[in-house]
Amino acid sequence: MQKVKLFKSVDNEINDLEAQINKWIVTEKVKIISVQGNIAPQPGKASMQGSFSQSDLFVIVLYEAP
């Protein structure tokens, strides 16, 4: 049966998002069918120091459970 898993993060945490997705794949032993993503710019969220994220990341994984 095909299922969907959604992941959300921000652009300054992209390495953490990749690690989260990869860990989930290994832990759940799923067969990935497809991966799609979206980057949504968020104007006005940045502080003067630039410490806040500029974009939201959204990843959709279509998979089959074991």
C-alpha angles and dihedrals in degrees: 000000000000119000138179128232121191126205126188130187143135129265097251089058098050094125090055090050092052091049091049093051094045092048091050091051093051096041096048094037091221128170109235115222099176143342125209130176145186134203114206115194113221108203116203096025095103121097123221089264091050093236095135126078120265097202142033118227123212123185126188118198120193109200148157119237117227 
